[in-house]
Amino acid sequence: MAEAVHLLLLLLTFVFFSPVQSASKVLFHGLGVDYGQLGDNLPSPEASVALMHSLRSSAVKIYDANPEILRALSGSNLVVSVMVPNGLLPSIGTNQSAADAWVSSNIVPFYGSVRLRFLLVGNEILSNYASNSTFWPFLVPAMTRLHRSIRLFSLHGIKVSTPHAMDVLQSSFPPSSGRFRSDIAVLIIRPMLEFLRRTSSYFMIDAYPYFPWSENPNSISIDYALFQGNSSLYYHDPVTGLTYTNLLDQMLDAMAAAIAAEGFAEVRLGLAETGWPNAGDLDEIGANVHNAAIYNRKLAIRVAEQRGLRTPARPAAAIPVFVFSLYNEDLKTGPGTERHWGLLYPNGTAVYEVDLKGRRPEASYPPLPPATNNEPFKGKLWCVLETNGGLNLTAVAAALSYACGQGNGTCAAIQTGGKCFQPNTVAAHAKYAFNSYWQQFRSTGGSCYFNGLAVQITTDPSKFFFLLIFKKKKKAFLTSQKKKKNFLFLFL
């Protein structure tokens, strides 16, 4: 039995290390950037393309096939990736005519003038368990049909793929133990890998070292996550003997091991998203400008030095990399970090300076603000209605309805006769409901946002509430006494 296990480990190591065909070819030099559009009054597509050039970006990924953006990219030297929306997967996955029509309308008009290299089908489809019957069965068929459409129209050089989050893995540590989730490995991943191998395409992933570090800051060094680790922080895989100098390489090689374990070691990796948040909520550790700048600057330098991102398990395979994101997208929902991944603010000014080509010396950058939140937040937090700047009571009422609609007694105290029913106003009830919702659901993904209507505070709002009630009662009492005195005076 021991000999069999030993042979299995040797075989796995051989497969893990097996060379990737045509791996030395670099799709583009430097870093690409993800161009999301969920921001308020973002610069025009033409201005955005100019900003990408000022950042020295090599490529851009958009989350649709917006014709205005593609027209703005016409004639530029940027490698371009476009995306088919998730909602179109069922129709395209079952109808070749639908696939042909989409490619004809969205790709053909720009082929030749735009350097189209990737057609991504949906976004992180396999991370949404609620859509496992709606979209999952159509993912690989849609990829296959779109590839046929590309061949039909003789659109050479465009690779079809789909981006995955890291949660497609059921194990990732050590990197050599990377394996896909059992619910998708056989039915979806294997046919997909077969398609990617046959078409010489990339297995695209979204990998953010910020998340595993922020969930385990006492176990993972911030320097290891930010490409600043020294030899004392390096990790040595006990199976392969490989040495890891940073967390991103670990994550990428865990995915590479999972791919190899399915028998497709020659399928290349692409990094569709990575980055570090430049701000976030009070309890979102390490989300600051200092860390974000360090991460993206060092990543760019690493890619430049290696002529493409390369990992210990696949030193010959250059991985194309897109940084998320071009802008802070202030219309995104969720925790504060969701709106703070950008290299630029929504008005187009820089959050921090960065050269995505990776050729600018680090010493030439201006000093960064200190990282003040690299330790877990130790105080208590509450989520309340943001009252600065006036209130849109219609929006507040809708958010209040959402918070109370989640059940679990979230709003029992502000129902008629409840202990917090008074004062009976939309704003007062929202202050209570937002915090009640967040305290109950924050551990399962609930956020203190409510479409920008909520804010975190460090002072117990109930103390303020009772102080306000006390002041109102005291004022009412004094007014009553004053009235009594005036009443007595009239009869003296």
VOPA-126616 format. One record per residue (C-alpha): x, y, z; residue in three letters. Coordinates in steps of 0.5 Angstrom, whole numbers, padded with zeros to 4 digits, always signed. Layout:
! residues N
XYZALA
...
END
This chain:
! residues 492
+0000+0000+0000MET
+0006+0005+0002ALA
+0009+0003-0005GLU
+0003+0005-0009ALA
+0002+0011-0005VAL
+0009+0013-0007HIS
+0008+0012-0014LEU
+0002+0016-0014LEU
+0005+0022-0011LEU
+0011+0021-0016LEU
+0006+0021-0022LEU
+0002+0027-0019LEU
+0009+0031-0019THR
+0011+0029-0026PHE
+0004+0031-0028VAL
+0004+0037-0024PHE
+0011+0039-0027PHE
+0009+0037-0034SER
+0011+0042-0039PRO
+0005+0046-0042VAL
+0005+0046-0050GLN
+0007+0053-0053SER
+0008+0056-0046ALA
+0014+0060-0047SER
+0009+0065-0052LYS
+0007+0071-0048VAL
+0000+0074-0050LEU
+0002+0081-0048PHE
+0007+0084-0044HIS
+0006+0088-0037GLY
-0001+0088-0034LEU
-0008+0088-0037GLY
-0014+0092-0033VAL
-0021+0090-0032ASP
-0026+0096-0034TYR
-0032+0095-0030GLY
-0037+0101-0031GLN
-0041+0100-0025LEU
-0039+0108-0023GLY
-0043+0114-0023ASP
-0041+0119-0028ASN
-0035+0115-0030LEU
-0030+0118-0036PRO
-0032+0117-0043SER
-0030+0111-0047PRO
-0025+0115-0051GLU
-0022+0118-0044ALA
-0022+0111-0041SER
-0018+0109-0046VAL
-0013+0115-0046ALA
-0013+0113-0038LEU
-0011+0106-0040MET
-0005+0108-0044HIS
-0003+0113-0039SER
-0003+0107-0034LEU
+0001+0103-0039ARG
-0004+0098-0039SER
-0002+0092-0044SER
-0009+0090-0045ALA
-0017+0091-0042VAL
-0022+0086-0040LYS
-0029+0089-0041ILE
-0035+0085-0038TYR
-0040+0086-0044ASP
-0039+0087-0051ALA
-0041+0095-0051ASN
-0040+0098-0058PRO
-0038+0105-0055GLU
-0032+0102-0051ILE
-0030+0097-0057LEU
-0031+0103-0062ARG
-0026+0107-0057ALA
-0021+0101-0057LEU
-0021+0101-0065SER
-0014+0102-0067GLY
-0011+0102-0060SER
-0005+0097-0059ASN
-0009+0094-0053LEU
-0011+0087-0053VAL
-0018+0086-0051VAL
-0023+0081-0048SER
-0030+0081-0048VAL
-0036+0078-0045MET
-0042+0074-0046VAL
-0047+0076-0040PRO
-0049+0070-0036ASN
-0056+0071-0038GLY
-0055+0069-0045LEU
-0052+0062-0043LEU
-0059+0058-0044PRO
-0060+0061-0051SER
-0053+0061-0054ILE
-0052+0054-0050GLY
-0058+0051-0054THR
-0058+0054-0060ASN
-0053+0055-0065GLN
-0056+0061-0069SER
-0056+0065-0063ALA
-0049+0064-0062ALA
-0048+0066-0069ASP
-0052+0072-0068ALA
-0049+0074-0062TRP
-0042+0074-0065VAL
-0044+0077-0072SER
-0047+0083-0068SER
-0042+0084-0063ASN
-0035+0081-0065ILE
-0035+0081-0073VAL
-0036+0089-0074PRO
-0030+0090-0069PHE
-0025+0085-0072TYR
-0019+0087-0075GLY
-0020+0094-0072SER
-0020+0092-0065VAL
-0014+0087-0062ARG
-0020+0082-0060LEU
-0016+0076-0056ARG
-0021+0073-0051PHE
-0029+0072-0051LEU
-0031+0070-0044LEU
-0037+0066-0043VAL
-0041+0069-0037GLY
-0037+0071-0030ASN
-0036+0066-0025GLU
-0042+0062-0026ILE
-0040+0056-0022LEU
-0039+0060-0016SER
-0047+0062-0016ASN
-0050+0055-0013TYR
-0057+0059-0014ALA
-0056+0058-0022SER
-0054+0051-0022ASN
-0060+0049-0026SER
-0061+0055-0030THR
-0054+0056-0032PHE
-0049+0051-0030TRP
-0051+0046-0036PRO
-0051+0051-0041PHE
-0044+0053-0040LEU
-0039+0049-0044VAL
-0045+0048-0049PRO
-0045+0056-0050ALA
-0037+0056-0050MET
-0037+0050-0056THR
-0042+0054-0060ARG
-0039+0061-0059LEU
-0032+0057-0062HIS
-0036+0054-0068ARG
-0039+0061-0069SER
-0032+0064-0069ILE
-0029+0059-0074ARG
-0035+0060-0078LEU
-0034+0068-0079PHE
-0026+0066-0080SER
-0024+0070-0073LEU
-0017+0068-0072HIS
-0014+0069-0066GLY
-0020+0069-0061ILE
-0020+0064-0055LYS
-0026+0062-0052VAL
-0026+0061-0044SER
-0030+0063-0038THR
-0027+0066-0031PRO
-0028+0062-0025HIS
-0027+0064-0018ALA
-0022+0060-0013MET
-0028+0057-0010ASP
-0029+0052-0015VAL
-0023+0048-0011LEU
-0025+0044-0006GLN
-0018+0044-0003SER
-0012+0048-0004SER
-0007+0047+0001PHE
-0002+0045+0000PRO
-0002+0047-0007PRO
+0000+0040-0010SER
-0007+0038-0007SER
-0011+0043-0011GLY
-0017+0039-0013ARG
-0024+0041-0016PHE
-0031+0041-0012ARG
-0034+0034-0013SER
-0040+0037-0015ASP
-0037+0040-0022ILE
-0031+0036-0023ALA
-0034+0031-0027VAL
-0040+0034-0030LEU
-0037+0041-0032ILE
-0030+0042-0031ILE
-0027+0036-0035ARG
-0031+0037-0041PRO
-0029+0044-0040MET
-0022+0042-0040LEU
-0023+0038-0046GLU
-0025+0044-0050PHE
-0020+0048-0047LEU
-0014+0043-0049ARG
-0017+0042-0056ARG
-0018+0050-0058THR
-0011+0051-0054SER
-0015+0056-0050SER
-0014+0058-0043TYR
-0017+0056-0036PHE
-0019+0063-0033MET
-0019+0065-0026ILE
-0020+0071-0021ASP
-0015+0070-0015ALA
-0014+0075-0010TYR
-0009+0074-0004PRO
-0013+0079+0000TYR
-0018+0075+0001PHE
-0015+0069+0004PRO
-0010+0074+0008TRP
-0016+0078+0011SER
-0019+0072+0013GLU
-0013+0069+0017ASN
-0008+0075+0018PRO
-0005+0071+0024ASN
-0003+0065+0020SER
-0001+0069+0013ILE
+0004+0074+0014SER
+0002+0081+0010ILE
+0009+0081+0007ASP
+0008+0074+0004TYR
+0001+0077+0001ALA
+0004+0083-0002LEU
+0010+0080-0005PHE
+0015+0083+0000GLN
+0016+0076+0004GLY
+0024+0074+0006ASN
+0026+0067+0006SER
+0023+0066+0013SER
+0016+0067+0011LEU
+0017+0062+0005TYR
+0013+0056+0004TYR
+0015+0049+0002HIS
+0010+0044-0001ASP
+0012+0038+0002PRO
+0010+0034-0004VAL
+0013+0037-0009THR
+0019+0041-0005GLY
+0017+0047-0009LEU
+0019+0054-0005THR
+0013+0059-0005TYR
+0015+0066-0004THR
+0008+0069-0005ASN
+0001+0068-0004LEU
-0001+0069-0011LEU
+0004+0064-0014ASP
+0001+0059-0008GLN
-0006+0060-0011MET
-0005+0059-0018LEU
-0001+0053-0017ASP
-0007+0050-0013ALA
-0011+0051-0019MET
-0006+0048-0024ALA
-0005+0042-0019ALA
-0013+0041-0020ALA
-0012+0042-0027ILE
-0007+0037-0028ALA
-0011+0032-0023ALA
-0016+0032-0028GLU
-0011+0030-0033GLY
-0010+0036-0037PHE
-0004+0039-0035ALA
-0002+0042-0042GLU
-0008+0047-0041VAL
-0006+0054-0039ARG
-0008+0059-0034LEU
-0010+0066-0035GLY
-0011+0071-0029LEU
-0017+0075-0031ALA
-0018+0079-0024GLU
-0013+0080-0019THR
-0011+0086-0014GLY
-0012+0089-0007TRP
-0017+0094-0005PRO
-0015+0101-0003ASN
-0021+0102+0002ALA
-0027+0099+0005GLY
-0031+0098+0012ASP
-0028+0099+0019LEU
-0028+0092+0020ASP
-0024+0090+0013GLU
-0017+0089+0015ILE
-0012+0091+0011GLY
-0016+0095+0005ALA
-0012+0101+0004ASN
-0008+0105-0001VAL
-0001+0103+0002HIS
-0002+0096+0001ASN
-0006+0096-0006ALA
+0000+0100-0009ALA
+0005+0096-0006ILE
+0001+0090-0009TYR
+0000+0092-0016ASN
+0007+0095-0017ARG
+0010+0089-0015LYS
+0006+0085-0019LEU
+0008+0089-0025ALA
+0015+0089-0023ILE
+0015+0081-0023ARG
+0011+0080-0029VAL
+0016+0085-0033ALA
+0022+0081-0030GLU
+0019+0074-0032GLN
+0017+0076-0038ARG
+0010+0074-0036GLY
+0007+0071-0029LEU
+0010+0065-0028ARG
+0010+0060-0022THR
+0014+0055-0019PRO
+0010+0049-0022ALA
+0010+0052-0029ARG
+0016+0056-0030PRO
+0015+0056-0037ALA
+0008+0058-0038ALA
+0007+0065-0038ALA
+0000+0067-0035ILE
-0003+0073-0038PRO
-0006+0078-0032VAL
-0011+0083-0031PHE
-0011+0088-0025VAL
-0018+0089-0022PHE
-0020+0095-0023SER
-0019+0101-0028LEU
-0024+0105-0023TYR
-0027+0105-0016ASN
-0034+0103-0018GLU
-0038+0107-0013ASP
-0045+0104-0015LEU
-0043+0097-0013LYS
-0047+0094-0008THR
-0044+0089-0002GLY
-0038+0091+0003PRO
-0034+0097+0002GLY
-0028+0094-0001THR
-0033+0092-0007GLU
-0033+0100-0009ARG
-0025+0101-0008HIS
-0021+0096-0012TRP
-0019+0102-0017GLY
-0013+0105-0020LEU
-0017+0111-0021LEU
-0023+0114-0018TYR
-0029+0115-0021PRO
-0027+0122-0024ASN
-0021+0119-0027GLY
-0016+0122-0022THR
-0011+0117-0019ALA
-0012+0113-0013VAL
-0004+0112-0013TYR
+0001+0112-0018GLU
+0003+0105-0022VAL
+0006+0103-0028ASP
+0003+0097-0031LEU
+0009+0095-0035LYS
+0013+0094-0029GLY
+0019+0098-0031ARG
+0018+0104-0027ARG
+0023+0104-0021PRO
+0020+0103-0014GLU
+0024+0109-0011ALA
+0021+0114-0016SER
+0014+0113-0013TYR
+0012+0119-0008PRO
+0011+0116-0001PRO
+0005+0113+0001LEU
+0000+0114+0006PRO
+0002+0109+0012PRO
-0002+0103+0013ALA
-0006+0104+0019THR
-0011+0098+0019ASN
-0007+0092+0018ASN
-0009+0089+0025GLU
-0016+0086+0026PRO
-0021+0092+0028PHE
-0022+0090+0036LYS
-0028+0095+0037GLY
-0035+0094+0037LYS
-0039+0097+0030LEU
-0046+0099+0029TRP
-0049+0100+0022CYS
-0054+0106+0022VAL
-0057+0110+0017LEU
-0053+0116+0014GLU
-0056+0122+0015THR
-0051+0127+0012ASN
-0053+0130+0006GLY
-0060+0130+0007GLY
-0065+0124+0006LEU
-0069+0121+0000ASN
-0074+0118+0004LEU
-0077+0114-0002THR
-0070+0110-0002ALA
-0070+0110+0005VAL
-0077+0106+0006ALA
-0075+0101+0000ALA
-0068+0100+0004ALA
-0072+0099+0011LEU
-0077+0094+0007SER
-0071+0090+0005TYR
-0068+0090+0012ALA
-0075+0088+0015CYS
-0077+0083+0009GLY
-0071+0078+0011GLN
-0075+0075+0017GLY
-0071+0073+0023ASN
-0075+0078+0028GLY
-0070+0083+0025THR
-0076+0089+0025CYS
-0080+0086+0031ALA
-0078+0092+0036ALA
-0080+0097+0031ILE
-0087+0094+0030GLN
-0093+0097+0033THR
-0093+0096+0040GLY
-0086+0094+0040GLY
-0081+0097+0045LYS
-0077+0101+0039CYS
-0084+0103+0035PHE
-0083+0111+0037GLN
-0081+0115+0034PRO
-0085+0113+0029ASN
-0082+0115+0023THR
-0078+0112+0017VAL
-0071+0115+0019ALA
-0072+0112+0026ALA
-0074+0106+0024HIS
-0069+0105+0019ALA
-0063+0107+0024LYS
-0066+0101+0028TYR
-0067+0096+0022ALA
-0060+0097+0019PHE
-0057+0095+0025ASN
-0061+0089+0027SER
-0060+0086+0020TYR
-0053+0087+0020TRP
-0052+0084+0026GLN
-0056+0078+0025GLN
-0053+0077+0017PHE
-0046+0080+0017ARG
-0043+0073+0018SER
-0047+0070+0012THR
-0045+0076+0007GLY
-0050+0081+0010GLY
-0047+0088+0009SER
-0048+0095+0012CYS
-0049+0099+0005TYR
-0056+0099+0003PHE
-0055+0103-0003ASN
-0051+0108+0000GLY
-0056+0109+0005LEU
-0052+0106+0011ALA
-0045+0107+0015VAL
-0041+0104+0020GLN
-0040+0107+0027ILE
-0036+0106+0033THR
-0042+0109+0038THR
-0047+0105+0041ASP
-0053+0108+0037PRO
-0058+0106+0043SER
-0055+0110+0048LYS
-0056+0116+0043PHE
-0063+0114+0042PHE
-0064+0114+0049PHE
-0060+0120+0050LEU
-0065+0124+0045LEU
-0071+0121+0048ILE
-0069+0123+0055PHE
-0067+0130+0052LYS
-0074+0131+0049LYS
-0078+0128+0055LYS
-0074+0133+0059LYS
-0075+0139+0055LYS
-0083+0137+0055ALA
-0083+0137+0062PHE
-0079+0144+0063LEU
-0084+0146+0058THR
-0090+0144+0062SER
-0087+0147+0068GLN
-0086+0153+0065LYS
-0094+0153+0062LYS
-0096+0151+0069LYS
-0092+0158+0072LYS
-0095+0162+0067ASN
-0102+0159+0068PHE
-0101+0161+0076LEU
-0098+0168+0074PHE
-0105+0169+0070LEU
-0109+0168+0076PHE
-0105+0172+0082LEU
END
